Amino acid sequence: MTTPPRPADSTPAEIDAALADLEAVATEWARLPIPLKISLLEGLPTRIEDAAGRWVTAASRAKGLPEGSPLRGEEWSSGPWAVASYIEPLKRTLQAAESGSLASLVEGKTRQRPDGQTIVRVLPDGLYDHLLFSGIEVDVWQEPGVTPATLPDTMATFYREDAPDGAVAVVLGAGNIASIPALDVLYKLYAEGQVVLLKMNPVNAYLQPIFEEVFADFVQAGYLRFASGGAEVGKLLTGHDLVDEIHVTGSARTHDAIVYGTGAEGEQRKERDEPISHKRVTSELGGVSPCLVVPGDWSEPDLEFQAENVASQKMHNGGFNCIASQVLILPEGWTQRDPFVHAVRRALRELPDRPSYYPGTDDRVQDLQNAYPDTAERLGATGARTLVENVPAEPGEPAFTEEVFGPALAVTSLPGGTAGDDAADWLDRAVDFCNEHVVGTLGATVVIHPRTIKALGDRFWDAIARLRYGTVGINVWSGVNFFIAGGTWGAFPGHTRDDIQSGTGVVHNAYLFERPQKTVIQGPFAPFPRSLLLGETHVAPKPIWFVTNATAETSARRLLSLATSPTPLKLPGIFASALRG
């Protein structure tokens, strides 16, 4: 690994000056006419395209991904493409807010569950979505009380204020996924009308000069500033008098340090719920994400493909994702349980080793291995990946309560799943287990054969409704929702500051829904062409986010080109690389 240089730590004087600059223009930005805000947004695609190659090269070198590795596709898709593909959907919402036509954005896209909960189909949305995301459907479920009639009133609510006051927000950027800081900045600017100081995480602070270039128009106008440094700089920023709000992507520990302080005194304050800061804090804090496998009659190719699915859920970005599936929950009596575990083990074993670039990885993985010394197995040429089988399905197990944030997957089983059992009963038990015993609510994934979905009928969707997670993936890793501009990204609503789990608030959310509950993303169970036998319509033999996709880099580069300068002439190249995946 060759980590590019990062900027020097910001001094207190530099921070004071940056925040003073932002405070001076905060109300100007809040009241700036929407067309002028859109004009700034429209300048981003060209700058992203110009910087993308250097952006991806810097991140790939820092993560030890050599030139020619298809894994570099992760950096194209979760870096510049994720930002570029967000701009047009956000722009459409802003234009609708300006013209008073927000209702038109959701016309024909809403439906209600039997209990009255409103659901909005946000993808596919337009011709390109139908072509590029064929077979994938994304719905944003609204909080109870929102109806199709009142839904438009809960969209882009900031722009309903006549003369909003300005505010200064600090965004503490994530160190793992390159687009997170940029997307968080855009959400604070456009969804909440706040000017922003972005402090990059020391792990990927090498991207700061690139972001300064991409956002140059915002910096020049005074609406965005940058700071660099570690925990001390973060402490100075979050406690600064000129800062009104804070958004953090990281761990619950970081959140608690901001709200309650550190050390024994901070722990005591948390117990008493006596914060040291009363600033509004929004957060995305990860957790332990489960993958539930519903029993069914699968073919051998099904077992192999879904094993790749699970391995990718774990090992995308080397396992350093807050949304990475950490616990595989299987039916104890499922006759294909053992063959599936063997397939998952083989998939993990055969993956190429990659550096563990994120600080503290060895210690976190070792802690998990120490908790299960008899069943922890090291896989790969250098033992870089860990599989822990037969974790007892008991409350308080470390595999269910401690986020590893690294290349380790635990496997547990719940009773049921035999031929005579009802799959719906098992799924109900699994939902209860996740809601009650697995820490965090950022995302959960359900893997289930289409025939089983059909057989379960309403009971399947009732189970999905009961899953208390901000994203639920059905046959698609919940982390894929990160790339969906119209999806909402964040924890299930309701966490309190003294039990923060996966955080509060959402980002992305290009429709600017004010009261979303969760996003449900559903995709094909089988790859093309086997998918046709199941009535699934898509053309990709292997999804771009699979770590086994040999053409991921080529496909992601072409997707970025389409996002920054759309033309149908680019579609054949995208399809050609997808078919070779």
Secondary structure as the mmCIF struct_conf table of DSSP 4:
data_model
#
loop_
_struct_conf.conf_type_id
_struct_conf.id
_struct_conf.beg_label_comp_id
_struct_conf.beg_label_asym_id
_struct_conf.beg_label_seq_id
_struct_conf.end_label_comp_id
_struct_conf.end_label_asym_id
_struct_conf.end_label_seq_id
HELX_LH_PP_P HELX_LH_PP_P1 THR A 3 PRO A 5
HELX_LH_PP_P HELX_LH_PP_P2 PRO A 7 THR A 11
HELX_RH_AL_P HELX_RH_AL_P1 PRO A 12 ARG A 31
BEND BEND1 LEU A 32 LEU A 32
HELX_RH_AL_P HELX_RH_AL_P2 ILE A 34 GLU A 42
TURN_TY1_P TURN_TY1_P1 GLY A 43 GLY A 43
HELX_RH_AL_P HELX_RH_AL_P3 LEU A 44 ALA A 62
TURN_TY1_P TURN_TY1_P2 LYS A 63 GLY A 64
TURN_TY1_P TURN_TY1_P3 GLU A 67 GLY A 68
TURN_TY1_P TURN_TY1_P4 PRO A 70 LEU A 71
HELX_RH_AL_P HELX_RH_AL_P4 ARG A 72 TRP A 76
HELX_RH_PI_P HELX_RH_PI_P1 SER A 77 TRP A 81
HELX_RH_AL_P HELX_RH_AL_P5 ALA A 82 SER A 99
TURN_TY1_P TURN_TY1_P5 GLY A 100 GLY A 100
HELX_RH_AL_P HELX_RH_AL_P6 LEU A 102 VAL A 106
TURN_TY1_P TURN_TY1_P6 GLU A 107 LYS A 109
STRN STRN1 THR A 110 GLN A 112
TURN_TY1_P TURN_TY1_P7 PRO A 114 ASP A 115
STRN STRN2 THR A 118 LEU A 123
BEND BEND2 PRO A 124 PRO A 124
BEND BEND3 GLY A 126 GLY A 126
HELX_RH_AL_P HELX_RH_AL_P7 LEU A 127 LEU A 132
TURN_TY1_P TURN_TY1_P8 PHE A 133 GLY A 135
STRN STRN3 GLU A 137 GLN A 142
HELX_LH_PP_P HELX_LH_PP_P3 GLU A 143 GLU A 143
TURN_TY1_P TURN_TY1_P9 PRO A 144 GLY A 145
TURN_TY1_P TURN_TY1_P10 PRO A 148 THR A 150
HELX_RH_3T_P HELX_RH_3T_P1 LEU A 151 THR A 154
STRN STRN4 MET A 155 MET A 155
BEND BEND4 ALA A 156 ALA A 156
HELX_RH_3T_P HELX_RH_3T_P2 THR A 157 ARG A 160
BEND BEND5 ASP A 162 ALA A 163
HELX_LH_PP_P HELX_LH_PP_P4 PRO A 164 GLY A 166
STRN STRN5 VAL A 168 LEU A 172
BEND BEND6 GLY A 175 ASN A 176
TURN_TY1_P TURN_TY1_P11 ALA A 178 SER A 179
HELX_RH_AL_P HELX_RH_AL_P8 ILE A 180 TYR A 190
TURN_TY1_P TURN_TY1_P12 ALA A 191 ALA A 191
BEND BEND7 GLU A 192 GLU A 192
STRN STRN6 VAL A 195 LYS A 199
HELX_LH_PP_P HELX_LH_PP_P5 MET A 200 ASN A 201
HELX_RH_3T_P HELX_RH_3T_P3 PRO A 202 LEU A 207
HELX_RH_AL_P HELX_RH_AL_P9 GLN A 208 VAL A 214
TURN_TY1_P TURN_TY1_P13 PHE A 215 PHE A 215
HELX_RH_AL_P HELX_RH_AL_P10 ALA A 216 ALA A 221
TURN_TY1_P TURN_TY1_P14 GLY A 222 GLY A 222
BEND BEND8 TYR A 223 TYR A 223
STRN STRN7 LEU A 224 ALA A 227
BEND BEND9 GLY A 230 GLY A 230
HELX_RH_AL_P HELX_RH_AL_P11 ALA A 231 THR A 238
TURN_TY1_P TURN_TY1_P15 GLY A 239 GLY A 239
TURN_TY1_P TURN_TY1_P16 ASP A 241 LEU A 242
STRN STRN8 GLU A 245 THR A 249
BEND BEND10 GLY A 250 GLY A 250
HELX_RH_AL_P HELX_RH_AL_P12 ALA A 252 TYR A 260
BEND BEND11 THR A 262 THR A 262
HELX_RH_AL_P HELX_RH_AL_P13 GLY A 263 ARG A 272
TURN_TY1_P TURN_TY1_P17 ASP A 273 ASP A 273
BEND BEND12 ILE A 276 ILE A 276
BEND BEND13 LYS A 279 LYS A 279
STRN STRN9 ARG A 280 GLU A 284
STRN STRN10 SER A 289 VAL A 293
HELX_RH_AL_P HELX_RH_AL_P14 GLU A 300 MET A 315
HELX_RH_3T_P HELX_RH_3T_P4 HIS A 316 GLY A 319
TURN_TY1_P TURN_TY1_P18 CYS A 322 ILE A 323
STRN STRN11 SER A 325 PRO A 331
TURN_TY1_P TURN_TY1_P19 GLU A 332 GLY A 333
TURN_TY1_P TURN_TY1_P20 THR A 335 GLN A 336
HELX_RH_AL_P HELX_RH_AL_P15 ARG A 337 GLU A 350
BEND BEND14 LEU A 351 LEU A 351
HELX_LH_PP_P HELX_LH_PP_P6 PRO A 352 ASP A 353
BEND BEND15 TYR A 358 TYR A 358
TURN_TY1_P TURN_TY1_P21 PRO A 359 GLY A 360
HELX_RH_AL_P HELX_RH_AL_P16 THR A 361 ALA A 371
BEND BEND16 TYR A 372 TYR A 372
TURN_TY1_P TURN_TY1_P22 PRO A 373 THR A 375
STRN STRN12 ALA A 376 LEU A 379
BEND BEND17 GLY A 380 GLY A 380
TURN_TY1_P TURN_TY1_P23 ALA A 381 THR A 382
STRN STRN13 ARG A 385 VAL A 391
TURN_TY1_P TURN_TY1_P24 PRO A 395 GLY A 396
HELX_RH_AL_P HELX_RH_AL_P17 PRO A 398 THR A 401
BEND BEND18 GLU A 402 GLU A 402
BEND BEND19 GLY A 406 PRO A 407
STRN STRN14 ALA A 408 LEU A 414
BEND BEND20 PRO A 415 PRO A 415
BEND BEND21 THR A 418 THR A 418
TURN_TY1_P TURN_TY1_P25 ALA A 419 GLY A 420
BEND BEND22 ASP A 421 ASP A 421
HELX_RH_AL_P HELX_RH_AL_P18 ALA A 423 HIS A 437
BEND BEND23 VAL A 438 VAL A 438
BEND BEND24 LEU A 442 LEU A 442
STRN STRN15 GLY A 443 VAL A 447
HELX_RH_AL_P HELX_RH_AL_P19 PRO A 450 LEU A 456
TURN_TY1_P TURN_TY1_P26 GLY A 457 GLY A 457
HELX_RH_AL_P HELX_RH_AL_P20 ASP A 458 ARG A 466
BEND BEND25 GLY A 470 GLY A 470
STRN STRN16 THR A 471 ILE A 474
BEND BEND26 ASN A 475 VAL A 476
HELX_RH_3T_P HELX_RH_3T_P5 SER A 478 PHE A 483
TURN_TY1_P TURN_TY1_P27 ALA A 485 GLY A 486
BEND BEND27 GLY A 487 GLY A 487
STRN STRN17 THR A 488 GLY A 490
HELX_LH_PP_P HELX_LH_PP_P7 ALA A 491 PHE A 492
TURN_TY1_P TURN_TY1_P28 PRO A 493 GLY A 494
STRN STRN18 THR A 496 THR A 496
TURN_TY1_P TURN_TY1_P29 ARG A 497 ASP A 498
STRN STRN19 ASP A 499 ASP A 499
TURN_TY1_P TURN_TY1_P30 GLN A 501 SER A 502
BEND BEND28 THR A 504 GLY A 505
STRN STRN20 VAL A 506 HIS A 508
TURN_TY1_P TURN_TY1_P31 ALA A 510 TYR A 511
STRN STRN21 PHE A 513 PHE A 513
BEND BEND29 GLU A 514 ARG A 515
STRN STRN22 PRO A 516 GLN A 522
BEND BEND30 PHE A 525 ALA A 526
TURN_TY1_P TURN_TY1_P32 PHE A 528 PRO A 529
HELX_RH_3T_P HELX_RH_3T_P6 ARG A 530 LEU A 534
TURN_TY1_P TURN_TY1_P33 GLY A 535 GLY A 535
BEND BEND31 PRO A 541 LYS A 542
TURN_TY1_P TURN_TY1_P34 ILE A 544 TRP A 545
TURN_TY1_P TURN_TY1_P35 VAL A 547 THR A 548
TURN_TY1_P TURN_TY1_P36 ALA A 550 THR A 551
HELX_RH_AL_P HELX_RH_AL_P21 ALA A 552 THR A 564
BEND BEND32 SER A 565 SER A 565
HELX_RH_3T_P HELX_RH_3T_P7 PRO A 568 LYS A 570
HELX_RH_AL_P HELX_RH_AL_P22 LEU A 571 LEU A 579
TURN_TY1_P TURN_TY1_P37 ARG A 580 ARG A 580
#
